[in-house]
Amino acid sequence: MSLKSQTVLITGASMGIGAAIARRLANESATLILFARSNDKLSVLSKELQERHTGLKVYTRAVDVQDNTALSNAVSNIIQQVSQIDVLINNAGLALGAPNAFPDLEIQDIITMTGTNINGFMFATYAVLNQGKMKARGRGTILNVTSTTGLEVPPFPGEAVYHASKACQEAFTNVLRTELTGTDIKVLALRPGVVATNFHEQRVGYDKQSYDTFMKGFEPLVAEDVADAAAFMLGQGDRVSVKALDVVPTAQRSLQVFDREWNERGEGRRAEAMSVDRAV
Ligand SMILES: NC(=O)c1ccc[n+]([C@@H]2O[C@H](COP(=O)([O-])OP(=O)(O)OC[C@H]3O[C@@H](n4cnc5c(N)ncnc54)[C@H](OP(=O)(O)O)[C@@H]3O)[C@@H](O)[C@H]2O)c1
């Protein structure tokens, strides 16, 4: 399905996966509505996209998804400028305080994680369905960026709140899909594994040693890999829902089993790829 005439609202669009999805969908000439808290980053991204794609329509709003009133006002305001919202990419989210166990977390970090990953995730959905009129139109797609942690709970100690919030997103996705029976609204889950974005640095409080230990020996995804997966899901026709898609680094066999020898074997992998290239 062409995304050319589609209007796509992306939460958490100022960097990482959300920004990569914006860039990917700009290539398809979708009209973009970009939400995040950082107005400056959104402005830079919007300028970049409009310079690269003549005539591309990009709307930005500095919105904290934890603030239901701000979010619903922003969607009400935007809907007066675009005729409709065809797609919500529900992507804003974060993990804080790892590797602390639950009782050792700062209470504010718990509030921010649940406020963003649970409340904000539902507020964005609610605003697009109601103020954004997706429910009244009975057409559209809600693509929830959840996580492999949402399914593989309980994974490892240290991220009780983040993992619980992602499991909640999975449950919400499944129930909403059934509640919207009788409409042509698709509700999909895109579950990334480890992606090298600000997320993992922030997750461990920007502690370089913890970050390096977590990423040791394997190649994580980059945000563009997840954006390609999102474009694949959105590109299906009305009849087909890619209901859920796990996109993970090959070395991430599960949340507990990482192939830390992946990089060591890289030379062999490169040599084989080159010999195939030569043979073609
Ligand atoms: N990276 C991974 O390995 C990974 C794996 C699985 C799932 N995910 C999920 O993918 C999504 C995106 O993560 P990412 O890797 O792209 O992280 P990121 O690079 O840190 O980007 C997170 C985005 O969310 C926005 N955001 C955070 N809190 C917000 C709030 N309260 N209101 C509005 N926007 C907010 C941030 O913008 P501002 O700071 O400007 O608001 C930013 O644009 C998250 O839901 C995350 O749980 C990531």
PDBQT file of the ligand as one rigid body, heavy atoms in Angstrom, charges set to zero:
ROOT
HETATM    1  N1  LIG A 301      16.497   1.069  21.678  1.00  0.00    +0.000 N 
HETATM    2  C1  LIG A 301      16.085  -0.136  21.963  1.00  0.00    +0.000 C 
HETATM    3  O1  LIG A 301      16.908  -1.074  22.100  1.00  0.00    +0.000 OA
HETATM    4  C2  LIG A 301      14.620  -0.442  22.093  1.00  0.00    +0.000 A 
HETATM    5  C3  LIG A 301      14.248  -1.793  22.184  1.00  0.00    +0.000 A 
HETATM    6  C4  LIG A 301      12.905  -2.109  22.314  1.00  0.00    +0.000 A 
HETATM    7  C5  LIG A 301      11.963  -1.116  22.347  1.00  0.00    +0.000 A 
HETATM    8  N2  LIG A 301      12.347   0.181  22.259  1.00  0.00    +0.000 N 
HETATM    9  C6  LIG A 301      11.290   1.196  22.318  1.00  0.00    +0.000 C 
HETATM   10  O2  LIG A 301      11.387   2.044  21.207  1.00  0.00    +0.000 OA
HETATM   11  C7  LIG A 301      10.846   3.318  21.528  1.00  0.00    +0.000 C 
HETATM   12  C8  LIG A 301      11.811   4.396  21.065  1.00  0.00    +0.000 C 
HETATM   13  O3  LIG A 301      13.049   4.215  21.709  1.00  0.00    +0.000 OA
HETATM   14  P1  LIG A 301      14.436   4.696  21.101  1.00  0.00    +0.000 P 
HETATM   15  O4  LIG A 301      15.350   3.548  21.141  1.00  0.00    +0.000 OA
HETATM   16  O5  LIG A 301      14.240   5.408  19.834  1.00  0.00    +0.000 OA
HETATM   17  O6  LIG A 301      14.885   5.699  22.257  1.00  0.00    +0.000 OA
HETATM   18  P2  LIG A 301      15.438   7.202  22.207  1.00  0.00    +0.000 P 
HETATM   19  O7  LIG A 301      16.444   7.341  21.138  1.00  0.00    +0.000 OA
HETATM   20  O8  LIG A 301      15.804   7.533  23.598  1.00  0.00    +0.000 OA
HETATM   21  O9  LIG A 301      14.145   8.044  21.768  1.00  0.00    +0.000 OA
HETATM   22  C9  LIG A 301      13.024   8.123  22.600  1.00  0.00    +0.000 C 
HETATM   23  C10 LIG A 301      12.057   9.144  22.036  1.00  0.00    +0.000 C 
HETATM   24  O10 LIG A 301      10.934   9.246  22.917  1.00  0.00    +0.000 OA
HETATM   25  C11 LIG A 301      10.737  10.621  23.231  1.00  0.00    +0.000 C 
HETATM   26  N3  LIG A 301      10.129  10.739  24.545  1.00  0.00    +0.000 N 
HETATM   27  C12 LIG A 301      10.578  10.238  25.721  1.00  0.00    +0.000 A 
HETATM   28  N4  LIG A 301       9.748  10.581  26.718  1.00  0.00    +0.000 NA
HETATM   29  C13 LIG A 301       8.742  11.318  26.147  1.00  0.00    +0.000 A 
HETATM   30  C14 LIG A 301       7.590  11.967  26.647  1.00  0.00    +0.000 A 
HETATM   31  N5  LIG A 301       7.285  11.930  27.958  1.00  0.00    +0.000 N 
HETATM   32  N6  LIG A 301       6.804  12.642  25.799  1.00  0.00    +0.000 NA
HETATM   33  C15 LIG A 301       7.089  12.683  24.480  1.00  0.00    +0.000 A 
HETATM   34  N7  LIG A 301       8.165  12.088  23.938  1.00  0.00    +0.000 NA
HETATM   35  C16 LIG A 301       8.982  11.420  24.773  1.00  0.00    +0.000 A 
HETATM   36  C17 LIG A 301      12.118  11.252  23.141  1.00  0.00    +0.000 C 
HETATM   37  O11 LIG A 301      12.062  12.609  22.828  1.00  0.00    +0.000 OA
HETATM   38  P3  LIG A 301      12.193  13.824  23.874  1.00  0.00    +0.000 P 
HETATM   39  O12 LIG A 301      13.254  13.450  24.851  1.00  0.00    +0.000 OA
HETATM   40  O13 LIG A 301      12.522  14.954  22.968  1.00  0.00    +0.000 OA
HETATM   41  O14 LIG A 301      10.830  13.947  24.452  1.00  0.00    +0.000 OA
HETATM   42  C18 LIG A 301      12.667  10.508  21.912  1.00  0.00    +0.000 C 
HETATM   43  O15 LIG A 301      12.228  11.132  20.742  1.00  0.00    +0.000 OA
HETATM   44  C19 LIG A 301      10.582   3.298  23.035  1.00  0.00    +0.000 C 
HETATM   45  O16 LIG A 301       9.215   3.060  23.270  1.00  0.00    +0.000 OA
HETATM   46  C20 LIG A 301      11.404   2.118  23.521  1.00  0.00    +0.000 C 
HETATM   47  O17 LIG A 301      10.850   1.521  24.675  1.00  0.00    +0.000 OA
HETATM   48  C21 LIG A 301      13.649   0.547  22.133  1.00  0.00    +0.000 A 
ENDROOT
TORSDOF 0
